[in-house]
Amino acid sequence: MTLGAHPGESDAAREIRSLARPLAGTDDLDPLVERIGGARFVGIGEASHGTHEYYRWRCRLARRLIEEHGFTWIGVEGDWPDCWRINRWVRGQDDRDQDADGLLSRFERWPTWLWANQDVAEFLTWLRGWNATRPPAEAVGFYGLDVYSLWDSLSEIISWLEVHEPDAVHTARLAWRCFMPYRHNPHNYAWSTRLVPESCEPDVVALLAEVRQRTRHGDEDAFAAAQNAEVAANAERYYRVMIRGDRESWNVRDIHMADTIDRLAEHHGPRSKGMIWEHNTHVGDARATDMTRDGLVNVGQLLRERHADEGVALVGFASHRGSVLAAGAWGSPEQVLTVPDAGPSSHEGLLHNVLGTDALLLFPDARAGPWLGAWLPHRAIGVVYQPGREAGNYVPTRMGSRYDALIWLEETTALVPLHHEPRQEEPEYETEPTGF
């Protein structure tokens, strides 16, 4: 059932109506679940990092993909060490007396609200219960894909080596000592490499080679140690490149996330199926935006390029107005901010004028139509948001090429965090465009 047509509408409006289906309850996801359930990789985006409805619908979709189509892992835009603790918890392996709220309260790196919020806590509680009814081999894992956890990952590597490969601890401690003068601040380290052409790169590369060799045929904990070594090596490069103002740091980060997805798929086996939860700017194919003009790639593009024959589906989100949880500056405490009505010439403005209600839009194989093939602005809100500067939050986008489906929401509300952010004395920085 599609939403009814209006006489005299533009071709783009008629195309939107022909694709749109009402979206009110979980059962309305049936056509989407049927369409994407056979893919091996499903990317589920969000148009902001602080919107309750994006998280709620993503969790609803994830539950159905797990229950009905056997998806066995989720990779998120989060740090590996933090999410590994979640992975162990939802599998019933660690922190058995802890609840989801308590577990998520241990997130410390700003912005914690990305994962320490009520929607994620509710989903993880359900996931732990689901896993408790399944054989261990069928338990669903939860993993961090990001590259920021330099010190935490180094600490995890040392801890693993001390227990399993004590004769290799020396190599890890060399890397640790190299970073020690920078007081656990990767930006202090990055600035030093800009002033003096010396870096810790040789130490972390040597550590990566050592850990790869010693975890080649290991268990789950060895897999985690190997991934922490990958994070340490790529984090060192990411911060060193980023501080120079080189946008290549975006590619370092997204290629790392795509490589991590590949490792997770291999770890879970050739028949495994995984979901990727990230911002639209990572999930939606970069080639359908102006990112490609600047030589940028992203996870969605790399998934399609690497795994098209295995099945890749990308689902985006968009909304017209509402409120969002974000910060006015990097490292500042979170606020509930107003999201103004979308620009009338944007994708969001057009969807609002044509539909005026929540909808699910499934894209056909042929996507060169008057709306799907049009280049229009598409709103993307980062963790830093200033409603008075809305023009900078729109990314030129060809919707039909960027996603395989879009979940449209007329009005959205802010996430509810589990705790408030402390003010940071030395804030970190983010790569555009999700940080803005």
Disulfide bonds with the S-S distance in Angstrom:
Cys178-Cys200 1.98
